[in-house]
Amino acid sequence: MKKYTIQEINEVLNGIIVGGTTHLISAPEQLELASETEISFIGNKKYEKLWENSKACAAIVNEDVTIEPGTNKVFIKVKNADLAMSQVLELFAPAPPLFSHEIHPTAVVDASATIGNGTRIGANCYVGPKVVLGEFVTLYPNVTILDESTIGKNSVIWSGAVVRERCHIGDYCILHPNCTIGADGFGFRPCPERGLAKIPQIGNVIIGNNVEIGANSSVDRGKFSSTILGDGCKIDNLVQIGHNSKLGKFCIMAGNSGLAGSVTLGNGVIIGGSSSIKDHLTLGDGVIIGAGSGVAADVPAGKTMLGYPAVEARTALKQWAILKRMATE
């Protein structure tokens, strides 16, 4: 088990130590659950009141904290406690699952595939014809990479994930368990002979660098060309991204949200959980969509939208206030 002095932790954080403790830090934990050998954090003033009853011997706090650590307790003051805590979590992170072979004997790797140096392929994986895996890629057991797809260097693909044919994943990406890249887009049209005729989806998916896609999420292939996720996008679990959608850089989509087909997101767009975006819409740079909202029209850059149907946040809050007053009259 890893243990650190508060000074060793601060060598990583470069913060200001206030107070002191004789304890070695054994683990990070939330304030309410921490023991006397654990470190926690206070990322917002409203949580300062919890410190008095916390058993934690240490906390990472923002520079504007208004409380003192107390006896045999210590604070590390930093500019951003949330970001600093992520560095502490890295210190205590357990080792990833072990590989007994670089390429497991049960993996099926087509002879025409190109495998980069240091790449590891787990049990029962399938790597199809003309696939290219960059250097230091990790495929955990039961991953499927189909024909002519590419995975960039240092990317990690967790068990059960499927990358279908001709899709391209950038460098330093993470695909979590059972996510699917490049399934057919949802394209059907009424047909007198067949009821519903399937529209072929002949495009692919292109994913930039440093993209993370959560468990059981789906990014559908384009109908004509490509569904695109820009660099740095972070996609939560159970998210649906429809065919031919295009996400700019550093977009965030929370769990159970979805984009219909041909949606365009600018850079830095944030989609709250369980939100739905109608097809063929454009959301400008920096747009924020509140959780549970339904967006049915284009949204200019910088706007925050709430509700179903979604309207500007100020308008939504006024509407909700009026309804609340009406309910109490």
C-alpha positions as CSV (number, residue, x, y, z in Angstrom):
1,M,0.0,0.0,0.0
2,K,1.3,3.4,-0.9
3,K,1.8,6.0,1.8
4,Y,3.1,9.5,1.5
5,T,4.1,12.4,3.8
6,I,2.3,15.6,3.3
7,Q,5.6,17.1,2.0
8,E,5.8,14.4,-0.6
9,I,2.3,15.1,-1.8
10,N,3.1,18.8,-1.9
11,E,6.1,18.1,-4.1
12,V,3.5,17.2,-6.8
13,L,1.1,20.0,-6.0
14,N,3.4,22.9,-5.3
15,G,0.9,24.4,-3.0
16,I,1.2,26.1,0.4
17,I,1.2,23.9,3.5
18,V,-0.8,25.3,6.5
19,G,-0.6,23.4,9.7
20,G,0.9,19.9,10.2
21,T,0.2,16.3,10.8
22,T,2.2,13.3,12.1
23,H,0.2,10.9,10.0
24,L,1.4,9.3,6.8
25,I,-1.3,9.7,4.1
26,S,-2.7,6.3,3.2
27,A,-5.4,7.2,0.7
28,P,-7.7,9.9,-0.7
29,E,-11.4,9.9,0.5
30,Q,-14.4,12.2,0.6
31,L,-14.7,14.4,3.7
32,E,-17.6,12.5,5.4
33,L,-15.9,9.1,5.0
34,A,-12.2,9.8,5.5
35,S,-10.2,8.3,8.4
36,E,-7.4,10.0,10.3
37,T,-4.8,8.8,7.8
38,E,-6.6,9.9,4.7
39,I,-6.6,13.1,2.7
40,S,-9.7,14.9,1.3
41,F,-10.4,18.1,-0.5
42,I,-12.6,21.2,-0.2
43,G,-13.3,22.5,-3.7
44,N,-16.1,24.9,-2.7
45,K,-16.8,27.1,0.3
46,K,-20.1,25.5,1.0
47,Y,-18.2,22.3,2.0
48,E,-16.1,24.1,4.6
49,K,-18.7,23.3,7.3
50,L,-18.0,19.6,6.8
51,W,-14.4,19.9,7.9
52,E,-15.1,20.2,11.6
53,N,-16.6,16.7,11.8
54,S,-14.3,15.1,9.3
55,K,-11.6,12.7,10.6
56,A,-9.3,13.4,7.6
57,C,-5.9,14.5,8.7
58,A,-5.3,16.5,5.5
59,A,-7.2,18.4,2.9
60,I,-6.4,20.1,-0.4
61,V,-8.2,23.5,-0.3
62,N,-8.6,26.5,-2.5
63,E,-6.5,29.6,-1.6
64,D,-9.6,31.5,-0.4
65,V,-10.4,29.0,2.3
66,T,-11.7,30.7,5.5
67,I,-11.2,27.9,8.1
68,E,-8.1,26.6,9.9
69,P,-7.0,22.9,9.7
70,G,-7.0,22.3,13.5
71,T,-4.8,20.1,15.7
72,N,-2.6,17.5,14.0
73,K,-4.3,18.4,10.7
74,V,-3.0,20.1,7.6
75,F,-4.2,22.0,4.5
76,I,-2.5,22.3,1.2
77,K,-3.6,25.6,-0.4
78,V,-3.8,25.6,-4.2
79,K,-5.4,27.6,-6.9
80,N,-7.8,24.8,-7.9
81,A,-8.5,22.1,-5.4
82,D,-10.5,19.9,-7.9
83,L,-7.6,19.8,-10.3
84,A,-5.0,19.3,-7.5
85,M,-7.1,16.3,-6.2
86,S,-6.8,14.7,-9.6
87,Q,-3.1,14.7,-9.2
88,V,-3.3,13.1,-5.8
89,L,-5.6,10.4,-7.2
90,E,-2.9,9.6,-9.8
91,L,-0.4,9.1,-6.9
92,F,-2.6,6.5,-5.3
93,A,-4.0,4.9,-8.5
94,P,-3.5,1.1,-8.5
95,A,-1.6,-0.6,-11.3
96,P,-3.7,-1.5,-14.4
97,P,-4.5,-5.1,-15.2
98,L,-1.5,-7.2,-16.1
99,F,-0.7,-8.8,-19.4
100,S,1.1,-12.2,-19.4
101,H,1.8,-11.8,-23.2
102,E,2.1,-8.8,-25.4
103,I,-0.2,-10.6,-27.8
104,H,-2.3,-13.3,-26.1
105,P,-2.3,-16.7,-27.8
106,T,-6.1,-16.6,-28.1
107,A,-6.1,-13.3,-29.9
108,V,-6.8,-13.4,-33.6
109,V,-4.7,-10.9,-35.5
110,D,-4.9,-10.8,-39.3
111,A,-1.6,-11.2,-41.1
112,S,-2.2,-7.9,-42.9
113,A,-2.6,-5.9,-39.7
114,T,0.2,-3.6,-38.6
115,I,1.0,-3.7,-34.9
116,G,3.1,-0.9,-33.4
117,N,6.0,-1.4,-30.9
118,G,4.9,-2.0,-27.4
119,T,1.3,-2.7,-28.3
120,R,-0.5,-5.2,-26.1
121,I,-3.5,-7.3,-27.2
122,G,-5.5,-9.3,-24.7
123,A,-7.2,-12.6,-24.7
124,N,-9.9,-13.2,-27.4
125,C,-9.4,-10.0,-29.2
126,Y,-10.0,-9.7,-32.9
127,V,-7.9,-7.5,-35.1
128,G,-9.0,-7.5,-38.7
129,P,-7.4,-7.1,-42.1
130,K,-5.4,-4.0,-42.8
131,V,-5.9,-2.6,-39.3
132,V,-3.2,-0.3,-38.0
133,L,-2.5,-0.1,-34.3
134,G,0.0,2.5,-33.3
135,E,2.8,2.2,-30.7
136,F,1.8,1.3,-27.1
137,V,-1.8,0.7,-27.8
138,T,-3.6,-1.5,-25.3
139,L,-6.5,-3.8,-26.2
140,Y,-8.0,-5.4,-23.2
141,P,-9.6,-8.9,-23.6
142,N,-12.5,-9.3,-26.0
143,V,-12.0,-6.1,-28.0
144,T,-12.9,-6.1,-31.7
145,I,-11.2,-3.9,-34.3
146,L,-12.6,-4.5,-37.8
147,D,-11.1,-4.1,-41.2
148,E,-9.0,-1.1,-42.2
149,S,-9.5,0.8,-38.9
150,T,-6.7,2.6,-37.2
151,I,-5.9,3.2,-33.5
152,G,-3.4,5.9,-32.6
153,K,-0.5,5.6,-30.2
154,N,-1.0,5.2,-26.5
155,S,-4.7,4.6,-26.8
156,V,-6.5,2.2,-24.5
157,I,-9.5,0.1,-25.6
158,W,-11.3,-1.6,-22.8
159,S,-13.0,-5.0,-22.9
160,G,-16.1,-5.4,-25.1
161,A,-15.5,-2.3,-27.2
162,V,-16.1,-2.6,-30.9
163,V,-14.5,-0.4,-33.6
164,R,-16.1,-1.2,-36.8
165,E,-14.6,-1.1,-40.3
166,R,-12.8,1.9,-41.7
167,C,-13.0,4.0,-38.5
168,H,-10.1,6.0,-37.2
169,I,-9.2,6.7,-33.5
170,G,-6.5,9.2,-32.6
171,D,-3.7,9.2,-30.1
172,Y,-4.1,8.9,-26.3
173,C,-7.8,8.0,-26.6
174,I,-9.7,5.8,-24.1
175,L,-12.7,3.7,-25.1
176,H,-14.4,2.2,-22.1
177,P,-16.1,-1.2,-21.9
178,N,-18.7,-2.1,-24.5
179,C,-18.7,1.3,-26.3
180,T,-19.3,1.0,-30.1
181,I,-17.6,3.1,-32.7
182,G,-19.0,3.0,-36.3
183,A,-22.3,1.2,-35.9
184,D,-24.8,1.9,-38.7
185,G,-26.6,5.2,-38.5
186,F,-30.3,5.1,-37.8
187,G,-31.5,5.5,-41.4
188,F,-34.9,4.1,-42.6
189,R,-37.5,5.4,-45.0
190,P,-41.1,4.3,-45.7
191,C,-41.2,1.9,-48.6
192,P,-44.4,0.5,-50.2
193,E,-42.8,-2.9,-50.8
194,R,-40.9,-3.4,-47.5
195,G,-42.6,-1.2,-45.0
196,L,-39.3,0.5,-43.9
197,A,-36.3,0.5,-46.3
198,K,-32.9,0.6,-44.7
199,I,-30.7,3.4,-46.0
200,P,-27.1,2.2,-46.4
201,Q,-24.6,4.0,-44.1
202,I,-21.4,4.0,-46.1
203,G,-19.3,6.6,-44.1
204,N,-17.1,6.1,-41.1
205,V,-16.2,7.7,-37.7
206,I,-13.1,9.9,-37.2
207,I,-12.1,10.5,-33.6
208,G,-9.4,13.0,-32.7
209,N,-6.6,12.9,-30.0
210,N,-7.2,12.7,-26.3
211,V,-10.8,11.7,-26.6
212,E,-12.5,9.6,-23.9
213,I,-15.7,7.7,-24.6
214,G,-17.7,6.0,-21.7
215,A,-19.1,2.6,-21.3
216,N,-22.0,1.5,-23.5
217,S,-21.9,4.7,-25.6
218,S,-22.3,4.7,-29.4
219,V,-20.9,6.8,-32.1
220,D,-22.7,6.0,-35.4
221,R,-20.9,6.0,-38.8
222,G,-21.8,8.7,-41.3
223,K,-24.4,8.1,-44.0
224,F,-22.2,9.6,-46.7
225,S,-18.9,10.8,-45.1
226,S,-17.8,10.9,-41.5
227,T,-19.1,11.4,-38.0
228,I,-16.3,13.4,-36.3
229,L,-15.3,14.0,-32.7
230,G,-12.7,16.7,-32.3
231,D,-9.6,16.6,-30.0
232,G,-10.2,16.4,-26.3
233,C,-13.9,15.5,-26.3
234,K,-15.1,13.7,-23.2
235,I,-18.2,11.5,-23.6
236,D,-19.9,9.9,-20.6
237,N,-21.5,6.5,-20.4
238,L,-24.7,5.7,-22.3
239,V,-24.4,8.5,-24.8
240,Q,-25.7,8.3,-28.4
241,I,-24.0,10.3,-31.1
242,G,-25.9,10.1,-34.4
243,H,-24.6,9.7,-37.9
244,N,-22.8,12.6,-39.5
245,S,-22.7,14.6,-36.3
246,K,-19.6,16.8,-35.9
247,L,-18.2,17.8,-32.5
248,G,-15.6,20.5,-32.2
249,K,-12.7,20.4,-29.7
250,F,-13.2,19.8,-25.9
251,C,-16.9,19.1,-26.0
252,I,-18.5,17.3,-23.0
253,M,-21.6,15.1,-23.2
254,A,-23.0,13.7,-19.9
255,G,-24.7,10.3,-19.4
256,N,-27.9,9.5,-21.3
257,S,-27.6,12.5,-23.6
258,G,-28.0,12.2,-27.3
259,L,-27.4,13.9,-30.6
260,A,-29.6,13.0,-33.5
261,G,-28.1,12.9,-37.0
262,S,-26.1,15.7,-38.5
263,V,-25.8,17.8,-35.4
264,T,-22.9,20.2,-35.3
265,L,-21.3,21.3,-32.0
266,G,-18.7,24.1,-31.8
267,N,-15.7,24.0,-29.5
268,G,-16.3,23.6,-25.7
269,V,-19.9,22.7,-25.9
270,I,-21.4,21.1,-22.7
271,I,-24.4,18.8,-23.0
272,G,-26.0,17.9,-19.6
273,G,-27.2,14.5,-18.7
274,S,-30.4,13.1,-20.4
275,S,-30.5,16.0,-22.9
276,S,-31.6,15.5,-26.5
277,I,-30.5,17.5,-29.5
278,K,-32.7,17.5,-32.6
279,D,-31.2,16.5,-36.0
280,H,-29.5,19.0,-38.3
281,L,-29.0,21.7,-35.5
282,T,-25.9,23.8,-34.8
283,L,-24.8,24.7,-31.3
284,G,-22.1,27.4,-31.3
285,D,-18.9,27.6,-29.3
286,G,-19.3,27.4,-25.5
287,V,-23.0,26.6,-25.5
288,I,-24.2,24.9,-22.3
289,I,-27.3,22.7,-22.4
290,G,-28.8,21.9,-18.9
291,A,-29.6,18.4,-17.8
292,G,-32.8,17.0,-19.2
293,S,-33.3,19.6,-21.8
294,G,-34.7,19.2,-25.3
295,V,-33.1,21.4,-28.0
296,A,-35.2,22.0,-31.1
297,A,-33.5,25.0,-32.7
298,D,-30.0,26.3,-33.4
299,V,-28.2,27.9,-30.4
300,P,-25.8,30.8,-30.8
301,A,-22.4,30.7,-29.3
302,G,-22.1,31.3,-25.5
303,K,-25.8,30.7,-24.7
304,T,-27.0,28.5,-21.8
305,M,-30.2,26.7,-22.4
306,L,-32.6,24.9,-20.1
307,G,-35.9,23.1,-20.2
308,Y,-38.0,21.1,-22.6
309,P,-38.3,22.6,-25.1
310,A,-35.0,24.4,-24.2
311,V,-35.0,28.2,-23.9
312,E,-32.4,30.6,-22.6
313,A,-31.6,30.0,-19.0
314,R,-32.9,33.3,-17.7
315,T,-36.2,32.8,-19.5
316,A,-36.5,29.2,-18.2
317,L,-35.9,30.4,-14.6
318,K,-38.5,33.1,-14.9
319,Q,-41.0,30.6,-16.3
320,W,-40.3,28.1,-13.5
321,A,-40.7,30.9,-10.9
322,I,-44.1,31.9,-12.4
323,L,-45.3,28.3,-12.4
324,K,-44.2,27.9,-8.7
325,R,-46.2,31.0,-7.7
326,M,-49.2,29.8,-9.6
327,A,-49.0,26.4,-7.8
328,T,-49.1,28.0,-4.4
329,E,-51.9,30.5,-5.1
